[in-house]
Amino acid sequence: MAETVNRARRWVLLGGGAVVVTGFAIRQYRLIPPDYTGGQLSVEDAHQQALSGDVLLVDIRTPREWKATGVGQGAYPLDMRRDDFEQVLAQLTGGDRTIPVALICARGVRSARLSNRLTEAGFTNIIDVPEGMLGSAAGPGWVRAGLPVQHNTGETG
């Protein structure tokens, strides 16, 4: 009987440990951006270049996120989860995959992942804004930097 209880305890501990390790791995995946070897812009530079027309700035967050913080002035809101994301982006660039496109998300994780994906898909001038809207290790982010935002109803552009 005692042996059975000890075995059960071991399995519970092993299962609990596996859950903790899995949770940590998921947390790391969601919070640490992958390496992106393409260009990067600070939020200030992204804002200036978007307003001057030197770059197409795309806010890839969700409609709920746009509603919560607004969309950076000069940015085009386009939810990265859309099935037709790449097609809409190609329309925005007039089909020219060499046009500079800067991607911004909340904290630079999703923008780095999507930058890699779009580069693999043939876009040759993708630029990451690693600070994001809310800040990251790269900097304070759009909102804390006090850059202007446009309020969005949450509709995807």
C-alpha positions as CSV (number, residue, x, y, z in Angstrom):
1,M,0.0,0.0,0.0
2,A,2.8,2.5,1.0
3,E,4.6,1.6,-2.3
4,T,1.5,2.4,-4.3
5,V,1.1,5.8,-2.6
6,N,4.8,6.6,-3.2
7,R,4.5,5.8,-6.9
8,A,1.4,7.9,-7.2
9,R,3.2,10.8,-5.5
10,R,6.1,10.5,-7.9
11,W,3.8,10.6,-10.9
12,V,2.0,13.7,-9.5
13,L,5.3,15.4,-8.9
14,L,6.5,14.5,-12.4
15,G,3.3,15.7,-13.9
16,G,3.4,18.9,-12.0
17,G,7.0,19.5,-13.1
18,A,6.1,18.9,-16.7
19,V,3.3,21.4,-16.4
20,V,5.7,24.0,-15.0
21,V,8.3,23.4,-17.7
22,T,5.7,23.6,-20.4
23,G,4.3,26.8,-18.9
24,F,7.7,28.4,-18.8
25,A,8.4,27.4,-22.4
26,I,5.1,28.9,-23.6
27,R,5.9,32.1,-21.6
28,Q,9.3,32.4,-23.2
29,Y,7.9,31.8,-26.7
30,R,5.3,34.5,-26.2
31,L,7.6,37.1,-24.5
32,I,10.9,36.8,-26.2
33,P,11.1,38.0,-29.8
34,P,12.9,35.8,-32.3
35,D,16.0,37.2,-34.0
36,Y,15.2,39.4,-37.0
37,T,18.2,40.4,-39.1
38,G,16.4,43.0,-41.1
39,G,16.0,46.6,-40.4
40,Q,14.6,48.1,-37.2
41,L,13.2,51.5,-36.3
42,S,12.6,53.3,-33.0
43,V,9.0,54.4,-32.5
44,E,10.0,58.0,-33.0
45,D,11.6,57.2,-36.4
46,A,8.7,55.0,-37.4
47,H,6.3,57.8,-36.7
48,Q,8.3,60.4,-38.6
49,Q,8.9,58.1,-41.6
50,A,5.2,57.1,-41.7
51,L,4.1,60.7,-41.7
52,S,6.6,61.6,-44.4
53,G,5.6,58.6,-46.6
54,D,9.0,57.0,-46.4
55,V,7.6,53.9,-44.9
56,L,4.3,52.1,-44.7
57,L,3.7,51.6,-41.0
58,V,1.4,48.7,-40.2
59,D,-0.1,48.1,-36.7
60,I,-0.5,44.3,-36.7
61,R,-2.3,44.0,-33.4
62,T,-5.9,43.0,-32.8
63,P,-9.0,45.2,-33.0
64,R,-9.3,44.9,-29.2
65,E,-5.8,46.2,-28.8
66,W,-6.4,49.1,-31.2
67,K,-9.5,50.0,-29.2
68,A,-7.6,49.9,-25.9
69,T,-4.6,52.2,-26.8
70,G,-5.5,53.6,-30.2
71,V,-3.4,53.2,-33.3
72,G,-0.2,55.2,-33.8
73,Q,-0.7,58.3,-35.9
74,G,0.4,57.4,-39.5
75,A,-0.1,53.6,-39.0
76,Y,-2.4,51.4,-40.9
77,P,-4.3,48.9,-38.7
78,L,-4.2,45.4,-40.2
79,D,-4.8,42.4,-37.9
80,M,-2.0,39.9,-38.5
81,R,-4.5,37.0,-37.8
82,R,-6.4,37.7,-41.0
83,D,-6.3,34.9,-43.5
84,D,-5.7,37.4,-46.3
85,F,-3.1,39.5,-44.4
86,E,-0.3,39.0,-47.0
87,Q,-2.8,39.8,-49.9
88,V,-4.0,43.0,-48.2
89,L,-0.4,44.0,-47.4
90,A,0.5,43.5,-51.1
91,Q,-2.5,45.7,-52.0
92,L,-1.3,48.4,-49.7
93,T,2.1,48.4,-51.3
94,G,0.6,48.4,-54.8
95,G,2.1,45.0,-55.4
96,D,5.6,46.3,-54.9
97,R,7.3,43.9,-52.4
98,T,10.3,46.2,-52.2
99,I,8.5,49.1,-50.5
100,P,9.6,49.8,-46.9
101,V,7.0,48.3,-44.6
102,A,7.5,48.8,-40.8
103,L,5.6,46.4,-38.5
104,I,4.5,47.4,-35.0
105,C,2.7,45.3,-32.3
106,A,2.4,45.6,-28.6
107,R,5.9,44.7,-27.4
108,G,7.9,43.6,-30.5
109,V,7.4,39.9,-30.3
110,R,4.7,39.4,-33.0
111,S,6.3,42.0,-35.2
112,A,9.6,40.2,-35.2
113,R,7.9,36.9,-36.0
114,L,5.9,38.4,-38.8
115,S,8.9,40.3,-40.2
116,N,10.6,36.9,-40.6
117,R,7.6,35.4,-42.2
118,L,7.0,38.2,-44.7
119,T,10.7,38.3,-45.6
120,E,10.4,34.5,-46.4
121,A,7.3,35.3,-48.4
122,G,9.3,37.7,-50.7
123,F,8.8,41.1,-49.1
124,T,12.4,42.5,-49.3
125,N,12.2,45.6,-47.1
126,I,10.4,44.7,-43.9
127,I,11.4,46.7,-40.9
128,D,10.6,45.8,-37.3
129,V,9.6,48.4,-34.6
130,P,10.8,46.3,-31.6
131,E,9.6,48.7,-28.9
132,G,6.1,48.2,-29.9
133,M,3.2,50.3,-28.7
134,L,3.6,49.4,-25.0
135,G,7.4,49.1,-24.7
136,S,9.9,46.3,-24.5
137,A,13.6,45.8,-23.7
138,A,14.2,47.9,-26.9
139,G,12.6,51.0,-25.5
140,P,9.6,52.7,-23.9
141,G,7.2,52.1,-26.8
142,W,4.9,54.4,-28.7
143,V,2.5,55.2,-25.8
144,R,5.1,56.0,-23.2
145,A,7.1,58.0,-25.6
146,G,4.0,60.3,-25.9
147,L,3.6,59.9,-29.6
148,P,0.1,60.7,-31.0
149,V,-2.5,58.0,-31.5
150,Q,-5.7,57.9,-33.4
151,H,-8.6,56.3,-31.7
152,N,-9.9,53.3,-33.6
153,T,-13.3,51.6,-33.3
154,G,-11.6,48.2,-33.5
155,E,-12.3,47.7,-37.1
156,T,-9.7,46.0,-39.2
157,G,-8.4,48.1,-42.1
